[in-house]
Amino acid sequence: MNEYFEKLTQALNALPQGFPRTESNVELEILQLMFTPQEARMAALMNDSWDTVAVAAQKAGLPSLEATRSHPDDGTERFDPLLERPW
């Protein structure tokens, strides 16, 4: 598993609503359907502060312009749980 998804899981679990781990690690598979590794890297920096994209990018060690590209054209298949149903 990609370390960014592991860190994202930890960041989500630290938020008030939580994101508990399971024995099967299915939550990591779900996150990999929803985020690219770069998006997971940025999202893993979430906390209860309201950072700008520039500040979040700096924390992730990315150029601000690169961090604003939310849907890179890299051929990554994306799953949007609000629009698609896997069943």
Helices and strands as residue ranges (DSSP letters): H 3-14, H 26-34, H 37-43, H 53-60, H 64-67
